């Protein structure tokens, strides 16, 4: 079973990713921050990493850079999933070594509807 590691400080995002990918046959592991995410990559050896950018401690760019510097994970697919939608952030992700960049939908907290 392919294994995906989702690194994000939002438990809601973890639930969304697990709910979306588990029925498709993926085992989804989660980490609440970059430091724990890097540790889990080394122990769980996922087939794909999905990382947020803005997290406490090590951000997603640094997670990506560290994985790319490690020969064991230099070719591990990394998808950046973030609320940052501007071009500069996207460029930073690709410069860090990300394979893809996806913007999270923005939800209104009051109405629960997409903006």
One Martini backbone bead per residue (centre of mass of N, CA, C, O) as a GRO file, in nm:
protein
  115
    1UNK     BB    1   0.094   0.038   0.026
    2UNK     BB    2   0.084   0.353  -0.021
    3UNK     BB    3   0.271   0.625   0.129
    4UNK     BB    4   0.159   0.921   0.308
    5UNK     BB    5   0.286   1.242   0.411
    6UNK     BB    6   0.137   1.482   0.630
    7UNK     BB    7   0.241   1.826   0.673
    8UNK     BB    8   0.057   1.985   0.939
    9UNK     BB    9  -0.094   2.211   1.182
   10UNK     BB   10  -0.378   2.096   1.078
   11UNK     BB   11  -0.622   1.874   1.165
   12UNK     BB   12  -0.816   1.927   0.930
   13UNK     BB   13  -0.622   1.863   0.701
   14UNK     BB   14  -0.569   1.579   0.783
   15UNK     BB   15  -0.862   1.479   0.750
   16UNK     BB   16  -0.892   1.547   0.451
   17UNK     BB   17  -0.661   1.373   0.343
   18UNK     BB   18  -0.752   1.105   0.459
   19UNK     BB   19  -1.040   1.106   0.328
   20UNK     BB   20  -0.931   1.123   0.027
   21UNK     BB   21  -0.697   0.876   0.026
   22UNK     BB   22  -0.788   0.611   0.163
   23UNK     BB   23  -1.008   0.510  -0.052
   24UNK     BB   24  -0.755   0.489  -0.273
   25UNK     BB   25  -0.519   0.313  -0.102
   26UNK     BB   26  -0.389   0.493   0.117
   27UNK     BB   27  -0.144   0.561   0.347
   28UNK     BB   28  -0.187   0.798   0.615
   29UNK     BB   29   0.033   1.024   0.746
   30UNK     BB   30   0.105   1.242   1.034
   31UNK     BB   31   0.228   1.585   1.091
   32UNK     BB   32   0.249   1.898   1.287
   33UNK     BB   33   0.555   1.934   1.177
   34UNK     BB   34   0.867   1.953   1.044
   35UNK     BB   35   1.029   1.790   1.248
   36UNK     BB   36   0.839   1.541   1.258
   37UNK     BB   37   0.836   1.493   0.956
   38UNK     BB   38   1.137   1.424   0.920
   39UNK     BB   39   1.133   1.183   1.112
   40UNK     BB   40   0.914   1.020   0.954
   41UNK     BB   41   1.064   0.986   0.692
   42UNK     BB   42   1.299   0.811   0.820
   43UNK     BB   43   1.094   0.577   0.931
   44UNK     BB   44   0.853   0.543   0.694
   45UNK     BB   45   0.905   0.587   0.395
   46UNK     BB   46   0.755   0.752   0.190
   47UNK     BB   47   0.613   0.817  -0.140
   48UNK     BB   48   0.493   1.091  -0.014
   49UNK     BB   49   0.493   1.451   0.032
   50UNK     BB   50   0.286   1.670   0.226
   51UNK     BB   51   0.325   2.030   0.256
   52UNK     BB   52   0.331   2.289   0.432
   53UNK     BB   53   0.452   2.607   0.504
   54UNK     BB   54   0.300   2.725   0.757
   55UNK     BB   55   0.493   2.659   1.047
   56UNK     BB   56   0.620   2.567   1.320
   57UNK     BB   57   0.941   2.630   1.286
   58UNK     BB   58   0.964   2.436   1.032
   59UNK     BB   59   0.917   2.488   0.719
   60UNK     BB   60   0.838   2.366   0.406
   61UNK     BB   61   1.095   2.463   0.267
   62UNK     BB   62   1.295   2.329   0.465
   63UNK     BB   63   1.199   2.046   0.435
   64UNK     BB   64   1.264   2.027   0.134
   65UNK     BB   65   1.566   2.095   0.146
   66UNK     BB   66   1.650   1.861   0.336
   67UNK     BB   67   1.556   1.632   0.153
   68UNK     BB   68   1.732   1.710  -0.100
   69UNK     BB   69   2.015   1.674   0.060
   70UNK     BB   70   1.922   1.382   0.093
   71UNK     BB   71   1.994   1.102  -0.084
   72UNK     BB   72   1.744   0.925   0.019
   73UNK     BB   73   1.531   1.194  -0.071
   74UNK     BB   74   1.586   1.345  -0.349
   75UNK     BB   75   1.325   1.175  -0.506
   76UNK     BB   76   1.101   1.258  -0.334
   77UNK     BB   77   0.789   1.340  -0.348
   78UNK     BB   78   0.678   1.694  -0.339
   79UNK     BB   79   0.396   1.858  -0.194
   80UNK     BB   80   0.261   2.177  -0.188
   81UNK     BB   81   0.021   2.277   0.068
   82UNK     BB   82  -0.135   2.601   0.045
   83UNK     BB   83  -0.250   2.941   0.104
   84UNK     BB   84  -0.033   3.039  -0.085
   85UNK     BB   85  -0.091   3.226  -0.405
   86UNK     BB   86   0.167   3.352  -0.482
   87UNK     BB   87   0.433   3.350  -0.695
   88UNK     BB   88   0.671   3.369  -0.494
   89UNK     BB   89   0.595   3.110  -0.335
   90UNK     BB   90   0.610   2.915  -0.568
   91UNK     BB   91   0.905   2.963  -0.635
   92UNK     BB   92   1.020   2.878  -0.360
   93UNK     BB   93   0.928   2.585  -0.377
   94UNK     BB   94   1.088   2.508  -0.635
   95UNK     BB   95   1.368   2.597  -0.525
   96UNK     BB   96   1.357   2.382  -0.286
   97UNK     BB   97   1.215   2.108  -0.457
   98UNK     BB   98   0.944   2.093  -0.555
   99UNK     BB   99   0.701   1.926  -0.764
  100UNK     BB  100   0.450   2.078  -0.629
  101UNK     BB  101   0.163   2.323  -0.627
  102UNK     BB  102  -0.104   2.377  -0.388
  103UNK     BB  103  -0.399   2.544  -0.328
  104UNK     BB  104  -0.593   2.610  -0.084
  105UNK     BB  105  -0.890   2.646   0.008
  106UNK     BB  106  -1.102   2.913   0.090
  107UNK     BB  107  -1.269   2.955   0.399
  108UNK     BB  108  -1.537   3.057   0.561
  109UNK     BB  109  -1.595   3.064   0.897
  110UNK     BB  110  -1.891   3.154   0.904
  111UNK     BB  111  -2.030   3.003   0.638
  112UNK     BB  112  -1.868   2.754   0.498
  113UNK     BB  113  -1.774   2.895   0.230
  114UNK     BB  114  -1.649   2.973  -0.048
  115UNK     BB  115  -1.465   3.264  -0.174
   0.00000   0.00000   0.00000
